[in-house]
Amino acid sequence: MLIYLGFSAVVAFMATLLLLRFGHPSLPAAAHLVFAVGIMPLIFAAISHFVPVLTRSGHPHRHLLLAPLLLQLTGVLAFLDFTGAVPAGSTPAAVAALLVSILFSGWLLRRARHTVGRPHPGWLWYFAAIVNLDLALMLVPAMNWWPQVRNELRLLHLHLNTLGFVGLTALGTLQVLLPTALSDPDADAAQRLRHDLPWAAGGALLVAIGATCWPPLALSGAVMYLAVVFRIGLAWLRRYGWRTIAGDSAAASLAAALAGFLLLLVLGIAHAFKALDGRDAVPAFVVAFLLPLVTGALAQLLPVWFHPGKRTPARTRMHAALRCGGSLRSPVFILGGILLALGIDEGMWLAAAGMLSFSGALTNSLLAIRSESDQ
């Protein structure tokens, strides 16, 4: 399932880029294709993969593994609603997704309570992220019930999803995943995760609320969030150095995702004060943050999912194929995101070029697997 959802996310990105460039869908439709169909199911699948490690517990029950697939179905329904193919589909999709998410949260809490010893603090980042998603989903029917405040609720829904759900999940995972990619565990990561969660979660909430009613509140939240992201980046530079990070393609992509997130928070302050058009923030978020994040994570994780257990020569070859070009793709994604944030549509071509490069690396890694099976 993890493999399927990883490929689904790549397909969702490519389809969204094509639609935005040639199909002219509404921005909400494109956003839900990326977030609800591609990213949300992949995040839940990744959490179900990481939590047993963080809590030193067994594999999740196979019924729980259906949760990401159910969430993907709700995402498809929401996307079809925004395209006009299934009118009024967003509310039932949001309610169904909320029920699945709440049940998943219960499993997460049980795993944390029954862990052997003290659980790794990364699980709390996942729980906080899912709480943000639940709040965002609750706002979907509210938009229909109170159309007079629909725009304010929409902004709250957007920020809870991007900075809350996706942002907290990403920051919690990056601090474990980048050291894993470099084969050099970060002994200080757990302490940072414990210390920084209130600041990151509080910052995301303040930005979400402030964006709807009072920009100074959003500014204070952005500063809190920026401090957390800057602290992570500084810790990485001190421990590993930029040459080590840039020399590993998967790590370079993950570090680029962090840099893209930092940059988008700064640009978000400009959006709050009307210096830039807020509508450009969503595609910029996808290109400058999500694309390096997902491509870097898949470059590290797909070989492990294909070849679980001890490291094998096949896994090593697949890692090498997926990492090919990662250090070059990262600045392409960042530059493309900056252009989109400034309202320059040509940034979409850079995003497409980066995704074509990763698709080529992905194809080469699969061909390597096929050639091994034929021998």
N, C-alpha and C positions, 0 to 999 in steps of 0.2 A: 504493500500500500504506500509506504514512504516513497518508493521509487516512482510509482504512478503519480503521486501528488507532486513530486519534484518536477516531473515532466509536464504535468498540468500547469504548474506555475510558469514554466518557460513558454508553453503554448499560449497561455493567457497574456503574457507580456507581448509576445510577437503579434497576436491577434489585435491587441489594443493599439499597438503602434501602427499597424496597417489600417485599422478603422479610423484612427485619429487623422492619419495622413490622407487616406483615400475614401473612407466611408462616411466621414462627417457625422458620427453619432453625437448624441448629447454628451456633455462632460460627465454628468452623473452615470450614464450608461457605461462609459469607458472606465470610470472609477470603480464601479461595482464589478466589472469584468475582472479587473486586476485584484481588488481587495477581497471581494466576496467569493469569487470563483477560484482565483489562484492563490492568494496569500493566506486568507483565513483558514482554509482546510489544511494547508501545509504547516501553518503554525501549530494547530492543534495536534497534528500528527507528530511534529517534532517534539512538542511538549510530552506526548505520550512515550516518546523514545528517550528523552533526557531525564524525566522525573524518576523512573526506576533507578537510574544511576545516582541522581542527587539524593535519593532517600534510601539507597542501598536495599532495594526491595526487588521483587520478582517482576517478570514481564506483565503488562496489563492483560486483563481478560480480553478474549477476542471480540466480545460484544462492544467493548469500549473502542476498539479500532474502527467500528462503524461510524463513530461520531464525526470524524473529518469528512467522510463520504456524504453523510446526511447534511452537514453544513455546506458542502459543495452544491448539493441539490437546491438548498435554500438560496445559495448565491446565484445559481442559474435562474431561479424564479425571479429574484430581484432584478437581475440584468434584463430579463425578458420584459419585465414591467416597464423599465425605463426606455426600452426600445419600442414599446407600444404593442408588442406581440401578445403579452398577457396582462391586460389592464388590471390594476388593483392587486397585483401580486406581491407587492413589497411588504404589506402589513402581515399577511399570513406567513410569509417567508421569515420576517423578523421574529414573530412569535415562536415559530418552530425552532429557529436558530437559538433563541433565548432559552428555551426548554433544554435543548441539547447542551448548551453552554453551562447551565446551572447544574445539570447532572454530572458533567465533566468536572466542574468545580468541586462537587462533593467527593468524587474519586480522588482529586488532587489533595484535598484536606485529609482524607483517610490515609493516604500514603504518607503524608507528612507526620501524622500523629503516630503511625505505627512503624516509623523508621527505626533502624538499628542505630542507636546513638543519636547524635544531633544531626538533623538534615542539613544539607548544603543550602545556604541562603538563596541560591538561585531559584528555588521553588517559589519563594515569596514574590519574586519579580513576575513569575508566570501567573500566580494567583491575582496579583494586583492588575496585571494586564487584562485578564479575563473579566475582572470586576469592571474595568473601563469599557470593555466590549458589551457587557450586560447592560450597563447604563446607556450606551449608545443605541443598543437594540430597543430598549424601552422607549426611546424617543421617537421611533418610527411611527407607531400608531398615534402617538401624541401629536405628530405633525398633522395628521388628518383630523384629529379631534379639535385642535385649536389652530385653524389656518391663519388666524390673525397674527400668530407669533411663529409661523412656519420657518421664516428665514433665520430667526434666532435659534430655534431648535435644530435646524439643519446645520448651522455653524457649530453648535455644541456637539452634535452627532459626528461631524467631520473630525473635529479635534480630539474627541475621545477615542475615535478609531485610529487616527494617524499617530498622534503623540502619545496617547494612552495605551491602546492595545498593541499596535505594531511597535511603537517606540520602546516601551518597557520590555516587551519580549525580546526585541533585538539587542538592547543594551545588556540585558541579563545574560543572553546567550553569547554575545561577542566576547565577553570577558573570560569565558571558558573556551570558546571555539578558537579564537586566535592563538592562544598559547598551545592548544592541541595541534593546530596546523604547523606551528613552529617546533613541535616536539619538545617544548620547554614550559612545563606548568608554572603558572604564576601563583606563588604562595600567598601573595597579598590580595588576590582577587576576592576571596570570601569575605575578608574584612571590609573591603571597599563596597561589596554588594550589600552587606549589612548596614553600613553607614549611609550609603547614598540613596537607598530606596525611598525613604520619606521625602527627600529633596526632589528626586526625579518624579515620583508619583504626585507630590504636591505641586510641582511646577507644571506638570501636564494638566492637572485639574484647574489651576489658576489661569493658564492660557486658554483653556476651553471656555471657562466661565467669562473671563475678561473679553474674549473675542466677541461674545454675544452682547455685552452691555457696557464695558468700561475698559478701554485700551490700557490705562496705567496698570490695571490688575494683570492683564495679559503680559505686559512688559515685565512685571516683577516675577511672574511665573517663568517667562522665557529666560530670565537671568539665572533663576534657580536651576533650570534644566541645563542651561549652557555650562554652569559651573560643574555639574556632574559629568557632562560629555567631555569637557576640557580636562577634568581630573583623570578620566580614563585614558585619554590620548597621551597626557603627560606621563602617566605611569608606564604606558607601553614604550614610549620613547626612552625613558630612563632605564627600563629593564632590558629592552631588546635593541634599541637604536634604529634609526630610520633605514640604514643600509640592510640590516637583517630582515626587516619587515618588507622593504621593497624588493628584496632578493627572492622572496617566496611569493609566487603568484597568488595563491589562495589567501595568504596573510595580507598581501597588498590590496586585494579586493575588499577584504573585511575592514582593513584600516581606512580604505577609501570610503566605505559606507559610513564609518564614524565621522570622517571629515565632511562628507556630504550632509550628514545630519546636523553637524555643528553649523555648517554654512547656511542650511535651510532655516535653522532657528534664528540666525542673524537676519536673514532676508525676511523671516516672518515678522520681525520687529518693524521692518520697513512697511510690510503689508498692513500692520496694525495702524500705522500712522498715514496710510494712503499714499505712501511714496511709490509703491508698486501695486499692480493689480492682483488682488487676492485670487482670482480665477486661475492665474498662472502657477499658483503654489502647488496644486495637486499634481499636474504633470511633472513639475520640477521635483517634487517629493519622490515620485515613482522613479524617475531617471537617475537623479543624483544620489539617492539613498537605497531604494529597493533593488535596483538592478545590480549594483556592486555587491549588496548584501546577499542576495539570493544566488548570484553566480559564484561568489566566493564560498558561500556555505555549501552549495552543491558540489563545487570542486573538491571540497574536503570530505563531505559526507556520502556522496553517491557511491564512491568505491567501497566504503565501509558497509553501506546497505547492500550492495551487490555481493560483497565478499565478507560476511560477518565473521567474527572470531579473530584469530591471530592474523597478523600481517602476512600476506602471501605475495609472491612475485606478480600474480595477476592484479592484485589490488594496487601494487606499486606502479605497474604500467598504466593502469586506469587513472591513478592520481596524476601521473606525468602528462597524460593526454589531456585531461581536463584543465590542468593548470597552464597549459600552453597559451600564451598571449594574455594571461590575466593581468600582468603588470602594465600592459599597454592599454587594455580595456578600461582600467580604472580611471585614468585621467580623461578618457573619452566620455565616460558616463558623467563625471563631475562637470566637465565643460558643457556637455549637452544639457545638464540640469540647470546650470547657471544661465545659459541662453534662454531656456524656457521660462525661468523665473523672471527674466527681463522682458518677456513677451516676444522673443525672437523664435519663430517657428522652426528655423533651421536646426535647432537643437534636437528635433525629432530625428533628423537624419543621422546625427551622431549616435543617438540611442539605438537606432536600427543597425548601424554599423557594428556597434559593440555587441548587440545581441546576435547578429549574424556570425561574428567571430566566435562567440561562446557556443552557438549552435554547431559550428564546424568542429570545435574541440569536443563537444558532446558526441557528435557523430563518429569522430575518430576513436573515442573511448569505447563506443559500442561496437565498432568494427573490430577493435582489438579483442573484445570479449568473444565475438562471433568466430574470429580466426582461431582462438584458443579452443573453442568448443568443437571446431571442425577437425582439429588435429588428433 
